[in-house]
Amino acid sequence: MKTGAFLKNIRQGFTTPLLAALLLLSIGSNPISASVKGVYVGGDFYPPIANAALAKNSGFNTIFLFALHVYANGDIYYNDTLVAQNGSFVGDPTWGAQLAALRPTINRIELVIGGWTDPSFTYIKNLITAQGTGSSSILYQNFQALKNATGVDAIQYDDEQTYDATSAVAFGRMLVALGMKVTLCPYTAQSFWTSVKSQLGTNVDAVYLQCYDGGAGNDPANWNNAFGGFKVYPGLWGNTSDAPTVTSSMRHWQQNLGITGGFMWLNGGLPGDAPKWGQALAYGLDSLNGLVGEDSATNYSATGFTGNEGFGFGAWTLSTTGGGSYLAGGSPASFGLWNSAVNGQSTASRTFNVPLAAGQSFLVQLRNNHLDYPTTTNAFQLRDSAGNVLFSYWHQGGDGANGHYFDATGTHTATDFAYDFNQMDRFAFTLNTVTNYTFFDSTTGASFSGTLSSPAIAQVAFVRANGSSGTISDGNDYLFNGLVVYVPTQLPVRLLPATSGWTINFSATPCLNYRVLRATNVIGPWTSVGTVAAQFNSGTFTDSNAPAGQSFYRTVTP
């Protein structure tokens, strides 16, 4: 495909109902910008790096290798493993290659010196006093060997006891001469850290402020001022902050202080639920591309879905007399309700942090299993703040091609909203005006519009209910997932040459699924060439079978 021909034929102005994005491509080499999202890791990132795949899919883009320990004689250990001695790297020779394989998803890797009670900076001070920082010193030789072997971008200071600015600055200048940046991780002793930053200048390109444990009272605004307007990256601890708190805190600091990064301390390793924390940072720091709220079952533990995860919603309220709630297995997991009691009803509801506004859409995935009798129902409801049902969509026993819905004008048939047994289907409720809506079934392509009464939509509920006959079959469960509130947004796309074909790199609304369409003419016809699930705020698709000549691409959802 010729770039010139592609650019010559770009057009604007496509519109299609219910498309979250219709995006024509432009040629460009700059990656979509993203904030710094850091996480501390430890022995799990020393060969063999078992968590490499998890890191690439976690949403973090910066990792801090915790921790280096400098001994009195200049030996350097990574945790309990000797890695540099007598000017040579003596650690695992594959470490550098395994770290390099994390890039470019992980675009920055730092080695951290120190930690609570660690005497490394005292030993560094003593070694500098004895030998200086020239090329003949053991510090210079060992850190040069370490840099050459690992290819890290920076050395991070986590000095929590020595606080000697003179040696810290001298050591930093040595590291800069070796081709590395210096970063700081303070929780106290503000005057020490500002002195080091002032003397090292732009060679310190990041300050990671601990806002947890001993630094729980730290105010990033105060530290920004202390550093002369330099923006710190605040960090939180997974033991004392849940995911919604991380998102709300980062969003507050981003909007009010202009911070462009943050980090998580997850006890010195990358846990299995790392994507939840990476997502929480992304929602707080990055452009959300129209995203107002999101939650999914993957954010919860195996014990159930009580509490509040995700972003933009209040905590779940569960009422399951005669039944229960659970997290259903599968990939991905989903929320589940069941009830086998006569006239029993199990309900899971939660509030929106802000009532649904005109122009916004609510997306949800629903799955029906067995429904034994006409009085057995699985319903999706939108309610006002008092719990009154404003809109309801449901299936009941005996349904086939159609479903049912309720709004301000009464009960109606949801034509072509098929009872899709044992399948997870996605639906979109779009509030067009304060009282007018459209409901769309992305599986069948069917939709209907209707009217609501005046109260604002403030809650969502899922209801599993039985009539007087109860149930007789196994599997009378109601599954749901993927709660998303967003504003349909037109988003930028870039096209980059790949080894074979072209790579489409596009901004995305997190948690939406995008179809990539291709045509040889700007007016179509368009052919689907793949799908991308946008986990965060961007998506990538490589078309390795692009036809000869010109082609055009767009992404659409649902």
C-alpha positions, 0 to 999 in steps of 0.5 A, a space after each residue: 500500500 502506498 502512503 501517498 495514495 492513502 493520504 490522497 484519499 482521506 475523507 472526513 464526515 462519516 456518521 453511523 448511529 450507535 458507533 462509539 467511534 468511526 475513525 479514519 487513519 492518518 500517517 504518524 510515528 508518534 505513539 499515543 501519549 500516556 502517563 507514567 504508571 509505575 509499579 515496584 517488583 522484586 525477585 519475580 523480575 530476576 531470571 527467570 522472569 515468570 511475570 513478563 506476560 503479566 507485566 505486558 498486560 497489566 497497564 503499567 508502563 514503568 517498573 521499579 526493580 526493588 531492591 539493590 543493596 550496596 555493601 561496605 566493600 562495594 559489592 551489589 546485591 539484588 535482594 539476596 543475589 550478588 550481581 556486581 563485584 570487583 567491577 564485573 557483573 556476576 549475576 544471571 547473564 540473561 537478565 538484561 535480555 529478559 528485561 529488554 523483552 518487556 519493552 516497548 510495553 514497559 518503556 522505562 525500567 529503574 533499579 531501586 537502591 535502599 528501603 526501610 533500615 537498608 544501610 546502602 547509602 551509608 556505605 555509598 557515603 563511606 566509599 565515596 569518602 575513601 575512593 571518590 567516584 572516578 573510573 577507578 572507584 569500585 562504585 563506578 566500576 560495579 555500577 558500570 557493569 550493572 548498567 551494561 548488563 541490564 540496560 536500565 534507564 535510571 537508578 532510584 534513591 530510596 534512602 530512608 536513613 542516611 540523608 547525606 546530600 553531599 554524597 548523594 549528589 556526587 553519586 548521582 553525578 557518577 550515575 549520570 556519567 554512566 548514562 543513567 538518570 537519577 530518580 528520587 522516592 521520598 516519604 520524609 526529610 523534604 529539605 534533603 530531597 529538594 537539595 539533591 534535586 536542586 544540585 542534580 537538576 534535570 538529571 533527576 527526571 522523576 520524583 516518586 512521592 510515597 503517600 502511604 505508610 510513613 508518608 501517608 500524610 504527604 500532600 503532593 501539592 506541598 512537595 510540588 512547591 518544595 521542588 519549585 513547581 516540579 511535578 511529583 508522581 504520588 504513589 499509593 499502597 494496595 494494602 490501604 487503598 482499594 482500586 476506586 480510591 486509587 482512581 479517585 485520588 489520582 484523578 483529583 491530583 491530575 485535575 487539581 495539580 496537573 500530575 502526569 504520573 503515579 505508582 503503586 506499591 504492591 508489596 514488592 512484587 507483581 500480583 495476579 490482580 496487577 491489571 486491576 491496579 494498572 487500570 485504576 492508575 490509568 483511569 485516574 491519570 490518562 485521558 479517558 476518551 469518553 469513559 465515565 464509569 467501568 467495572 467488571 467481575 475481573 476486579 473482584 476476588 473469588 469470594 464474591 462481588 461485595 464492595 466496590 471496585 472499578 470506577 464511577 459506581 457506588 458499592 454493590 447492594 445484594 439481596 439474595 433471600 432464597 438464592 445467592 450471588 457469586 463470581 462465575 468462572 470463565 474468561 473473563 469471569 462474570 457476576 452471577 445471581 441465582 434463586 430457587 425459592 418459590 416467589 424468590 428474588 435475588 437482586 444486585 444493584 448499585 448507584 452511579 456516582 453521577 446520574 446518567 446524563 443526556 448524551 451518555 451510554 450505558 453498556 452491559 453484558 447479559 447472559 440467560 441460562 435456563 428459565 423454566 416457567 413464564 413467571 421466571 425472569 432475568 431482568 436488567 433495570 435502570 432506576 431513580 435515586 429512590 429505587 423506582 424502575 424507570 426502564 427494564 429489559 428482561 427475558 422470561 421462560 418461553 421466550 424465543 425471538 423477542 424479549 420484553 421492556 418497560 418504560 414510561 409508556 408501559 410494557 412492550 415487546 422487544 422485537 428481535 431481542 432474542 433469548 440467546 441461551 448460554 451466551 453473553 451478549 452486549 447491550 447499549 442504553 443511550 440517553 438521547 435527551 433527559 427523557 428519550 432513549 435508545 436501547 441496542 442489542 449488538 448481537 442481533 443489531 435490533 434496537 428500539 427507542 422510548 420515553 422515560 419519566 422525568 427522574 434521573 437514572 441514578 441506579 442499575 439493578 440486576 434481578 433474578 426472580 421466580 414465580 409461584 412454581 419456583 424452578 426445577 432445572 439446574 442452571 437457572 442463573 443470571 450472569 452479567 458483566 462489563 458495566 460501562 458508562 461512556 460518551 461516544 467519542 471520535 478518537 484519533 488513529 495512527 497507521 504505522 508500517 509493520 514488518 508485514 502490512 500495517 499496524 493500526 494504533 488508535 486511542 480507545 475508550 477503555 473496556 469497549 470492543 472495536 472492530 477494525 474494518 478495511 476497504 479499498 475505496 473510501 466509500 466502501 464496501 467495508 470488510 471486518 479484518 479483526 477485533 480489538 478489546 481495549 483494556 485501557 485507553 488505546 488499542 493496536 491491530 496489525 493487518 498482515 494481509 493488506 491488499 496491494 494498492 491503496 486501503 482505508 481503515 476505520 474502527 467501529 464499536 459495537 
